[in-house]
Amino acid sequence: MAAKAGNGADGPRSKRRVILETAVDNFGAVGFEHTKWATVAEQVGIGQTALYHYFESKVHCLLTIMSAELERSLERARKAAANHESPVDQLQAAVASAFDVTPREALQARILLSHQDLLVAPRSSEREESERQRSRELVREVEHEWAELLRRGMDDGSFVDRDERVEVRLVLGLVNSVWRWYRPQGPQSLEDISGTVVSATMRLVA
């Protein structure tokens, strides 16, 4: 995701990417509230003051992670669906794509799910509000993309004809609920979970 010039834009010497990765690792491991901004700076190898060149606050960093995760999941679902013709295959591929992630992307998904309340109320900071608005727009795009997929299946008789706006929230709720309890060291792999959720999704819509 491109940053605005003057707001810590990526460049050859930019620390923005490594700050985001370090923040994801810390937010995912000990939680956003328990992560010290100074710890992120120390692990990145810069002074705490230098962090403000890239992110004006820990919340600004969190909102940036959230919008980046929404963008990633949207593009992954679009790409997965584009490789198939029938709505059934498209939906199965889109659901499976949600779990075809790296360990850090799994953390990002859990962070997004855990902090969606941040998207409700406006932020007083201009940069925080910009990321909040971006995230809200991406949420709408994600829901629209999945709703269109479901509607195509309803129109050709593959799925039960229901209100796609309700159906998409049920489907995404099922998919995203995994990040509340999944842990890399747990007894189930993401591959196993993916198969289970794909099957449950198809039973829900068909």
C-alpha positions in Angstrom: 0.0 0.0 0.0 1.5 3.3 -1.0 2.1 6.0 1.6 1.6 9.7 0.9 4.8 11.6 0.2 6.0 13.3 3.3 4.2 10.8 5.6 7.0 8.2 5.7 6.8 7.2 2.1 8.6 4.1 1.1 12.1 4.5 -0.4 15.5 2.8 -0.5 16.2 3.7 3.1 12.6 3.7 4.4 11.9 1.7 7.6 8.2 1.8 7.0 7.8 -1.9 5.9 9.9 -3.3 8.8 8.1 -1.1 11.3 4.8 -2.5 10.1 6.1 -6.1 10.2 7.5 -5.6 13.7 4.3 -4.0 14.9 2.3 -6.9 13.5 4.5 -9.4 15.3 4.2 -7.6 18.6 0.5 -6.8 18.3 -0.2 -10.4 17.4 2.0 -11.8 20.2 1.2 -9.7 23.2 -1.7 -7.6 22.0 -2.0 -4.0 20.9 -2.6 -2.6 24.3 0.4 -4.3 25.8 2.8 -3.5 23.0 5.1 -0.6 23.9 5.9 1.8 21.1 9.4 2.0 22.4 9.8 -1.8 22.0 8.9 -1.5 18.3 11.5 1.2 17.8 14.1 -0.8 19.6 13.5 -3.9 17.5 13.5 -1.9 14.3 16.8 -0.3 15.4 15.7 3.3 15.4 14.9 5.9 18.1 11.4 6.2 19.3 11.2 9.8 17.9 12.0 8.4 14.5 8.9 6.3 14.5 6.8 9.5 14.2 8.3 10.2 10.8 6.3 7.2 9.6 3.4 6.9 12.0 2.1 9.6 14.3 0.9 7.2 16.9 0.5 3.5 17.7 -3.1 3.7 16.7 -2.1 5.2 13.3 0.2 2.2 12.8 -2.6 -0.2 13.8 -5.1 1.4 11.4 -2.5 1.2 8.6 -2.1 -2.6 9.3 -5.9 -3.0 9.2 -6.3 -1.2 5.9 -3.4 -3.2 4.4 -4.9 -6.5 5.6 -8.3 -5.6 4.1 -6.6 -4.7 0.8 -4.7 -8.0 0.8 -7.7 -10.1 1.5 -9.8 -8.3 -1.2 -7.1 -8.8 -3.9 -6.6 -12.4 -2.9 -10.3 -13.2 -3.1 -10.6 -11.4 -6.5 -7.6 -13.3 -7.9 -8.9 -16.7 -6.6 -12.4 -16.1 -8.1 -11.0 -14.9 -11.4 -9.3 -18.3 -12.0 -12.7 -20.1 -12.2 -15.9 -19.8 -14.2 -18.7 -21.2 -12.1 -19.9 -19.4 -9.0 -19.5 -22.6 -7.0 -15.8 -22.9 -7.9 -15.3 -19.2 -7.4 -16.8 -19.2 -3.9 -14.8 -22.3 -2.9 -11.6 -20.7 -4.2 -12.3 -17.4 -2.5 -13.0 -19.0 0.8 -9.9 -21.2 0.5 -7.8 -18.2 -0.4 -8.6 -16.6 3.0 -6.5 -19.3 4.6 -3.6 -19.4 2.1 -1.6 -17.1 4.2 1.8 -16.7 5.8 2.1 -16.7 9.6 2.4 -12.9 9.7 -0.7 -12.5 7.5 -2.6 -14.8 9.9 -1.6 -12.4 12.7 -2.7 -9.4 10.6 -6.1 -11.1 10.1 -6.5 -11.6 13.8 -5.5 -8.0 14.5 -8.1 -6.7 12.0 -10.8 -8.9 13.6 -9.9 -7.8 17.1 -9.9 -4.1 16.5 -12.8 -3.5 14.1 -14.4 -1.2 16.7 -11.8 1.4 15.8 -13.5 1.9 12.4 -16.8 3.0 14.0 -16.1 6.5 15.3 -14.1 9.4 13.6 -10.5 10.0 14.8 -9.3 13.4 15.8 -6.0 13.0 14.1 -6.0 13.7 10.3 -3.7 10.8 9.5 -5.6 8.3 11.7 -8.9 9.4 10.2 -7.5 9.0 6.7 -6.6 5.3 7.4 -9.9 4.7 9.2 -11.8 6.0 6.1 -9.7 3.9 3.8 -10.4 0.8 5.9 -14.2 1.5 5.9 -14.2 1.9 2.1 -12.2 -1.4 1.8 -14.8 -3.1 4.1 -17.5 -2.0 1.7 -15.5 -3.2 -1.3 -14.9 -6.6 0.3 -18.6 -7.0 1.1 -19.6 -5.9 -2.4 -17.1 -8.3 -4.1 -18.4 -11.3 -2.1 -22.1 -10.2 -2.5 -21.7 -10.1 -6.3 -20.2 -13.6 -6.3 -23.1 -14.9 -4.2 -25.6 -13.1 -6.4 -24.2 -14.8 -9.5 -24.6 -18.2 -7.9 -28.2 -17.3 -6.8 -29.1 -16.2 -10.3 -27.9 -19.4 -12.0 -29.5 -21.6 -9.4 -26.3 -22.8 -7.7 -27.1 -21.1 -4.4 -30.4 -20.6 -2.5 -31.9 -17.2 -3.4 -31.7 -15.0 -0.4 -30.7 -11.4 0.4 -27.1 -11.4 -0.6 -26.3 -8.6 1.8 -27.3 -10.8 4.7 -25.7 -13.9 3.2 -22.4 -12.2 2.6 -22.2 -11.2 6.3 -22.9 -14.8 7.3 -20.2 -16.2 5.0 -17.6 -13.6 6.0 -18.5 -14.1 9.6 -17.9 -17.8 9.3 -14.6 -17.3 7.5 -13.3 -14.5 9.8 -14.3 -16.3 13.0 -11.3 -18.7 12.5 -8.9 -15.9 13.5 -10.4 -15.7 16.9 -9.1 -19.1 17.9 -6.5 -20.3 15.3 -3.0 -20.5 16.5 0.0 -21.7 14.4 1.0 -24.1 17.2 -2.5 -25.6 17.5 -3.6 -29.1 16.6 -5.2 -28.1 13.3 -3.3 -26.8 10.3 -4.7 -24.0 8.1 -5.1 -26.5 5.3 -7.4 -28.6 7.5 -9.3 -25.6 8.6 -9.7 -24.4 5.1 -11.3 -27.6 4.0 -13.7 -27.5 6.9 -14.7 -23.9 6.3 -15.1 -24.4 2.6 -17.5 -27.3 3.2 -19.4 -25.3 5.9 -19.8 -22.4 3.5 -21.1 -24.4 0.7 -23.7 -26.0 3.0 -24.7 -22.5 4.1 -25.3 -21.2 0.6 -26.5 -24.3 -1.2 
